[in-house]
Amino acid sequence: MDTRAIGVFDSGLGGLTAVKQLHRLAPQENVVFFGDTARVPYGTRPAQTIVRYALEDLSFLLTFDIKLIIAACGTVSSTLPRRYTEALPVPFVDVIGPTARAAAAATANGKIGVLGTPATIRSGSFVRELESIDSRLAVTAQACPLFVPLVENGYTARDCEVTRLVAREYLEPLMQAGVDTIILGCTHYPIIKGVIADIVGEKVTLIDSGRETARYALELLNKSDSCGGEGKLDFYTSDQGDGFENSAELFLGYSLGAGARKADLQRIDLHPCFGLAGGNP
Amino acid sequence: MDTRAIGVFDSGLGGLTAVKQLHRLAPQENVVFFGDTARVPYGTRPAQTIVRYALEDLSFLLTFDIKLIIAACGTVSSTLPRRYTEALPVPFVDVIGPTARAAAAATANGKIGVLGTPATIRSGSFVRELESIDSRLAVTAQACPLFVPLVENGYTARDCEVTRLVAREYLEPLMQAGVDTIILGCTHYPIIKGVIADIVGEKVTLIDSGRETARYALELLNKSDSCGGEGKLDFYTSDQGDGFENSAELFLGYSLGAGARKADLQRIDLHPCFGLAGGNP
């Protein structure tokens, strides 16, 4: 038994969809969540900027007593070079592997669609992972630059005409390709699952990357007999967290009754494991 | 004559609309532009985060030999407390005053609309300024949270259905109020002027905040006989500036033929004029 917390981070609050799943499947686990709300979104930024931000996020989580880190962010998972995640002093789980495996298991016709931020799609991460699982899979990837701003600004209702119009544009190539399974490769996207489902129809399976990743992380902890805790949830954001409760409710699906504390990333030193003396990557 | 540069900054690249105007009206002026592309957008963030970012932006510009600073950003102009701008060692011009005066001069029926980011509208900056110019003005203000993401992601064509739909939603209250003049209170908005004009009709005057502010800054310099320079334009962004040329062309309206240099705001010390020993405001 290991009662240290699971550390979860995301560019914004989308990663709370992974926290929701962790807490549902293993309510005893302690979780420290960090959302970089002061710099969201990541997915439309250059890779170098994303890497710099991710190393700071990881360094912040490493100031806590944690047993595992989840990057609940498709953009970070797709962009952060393995040399950094392999240097971490605790196990690291990103969304790519667990989500790709769930999609490969779910498809009947071998045609899979991937929705992600521009940085995620540009990286080719999901396509590579799916092809390594089964080279016969036909994958259609589509960048969705407006989905995060739409979700962050509350354009989330199932009948929201703006979001429907944007989603139709993004989903068109996937429908043309005849996919029967779609990876929601960004933890914001499950919030507009209803809009997406209405366009693609009930027969297409939607794979929630936050959910699959949380499930896989718990499997890992179970295998090494490292589960346990007091069910304590701690939330940190990089701006002062006004309105956090409302946004958190959107992603968690229930009222939290507690705010987020402010993480000061301003002057944080990069963790020594990255071998970078406080400088830029 | 004073050949030092004019410093211009913005949360992203929207402020280039002010640089465009500066260069058109006074091609001899040297300009140093800084766009905080690694943290754009500001307008949907809490005030405290915006102030912190703005002080870092100002501190960066103050590392150059400049004679005047323009905040070519409606959000910063609306959010930064006067005690900081009054502490600056050089004159400071923001978009609020020049833009409000131009709108007050343009209206015939006394009904003015203001479009801005959520932070700008929440601050009440334009409404207060307009009322101080003429208390009989009737002002209708509307936050437009999706305009910056739409522009930054290229949804700028005059016939773009998504942008038209979003713009119709934002403009409806202004049309209901019968405004004959609309302040484009964010330097990104002139890029979708065509979409806005198509909805509100030709009889409504659109006031471009970047243009009015550039014009006013040059008036100030003229008055104090501080014009002059070699027409040198220097561009800095906070991420590595890939794709800067394409984006710059969108805002400047012409090809630049030069990239942007990277400004490292990571470890910048706040300028001593702010009286803050490197800490947070």
Interface residues (C-beta under 8 A of the other chain):
Chain A: T37 A38 R39 T44 R45 P46 Q48 T49 R52 P145 L146 P149 L150 E152 N153 Y155 E161 V162 L165 V166 E169 S238 D239 Q240 D242 G243 D264 Q266 G278 N280
Chain B: T37 A38 R39 T44 R45 P46 Q48 T49 R52 P145 L146 P149 L150 E152 N153 Y155 E161 V162 L165 V166 E169 S238 D239 Q240 D242 G243 D264 Q266 R267 N280
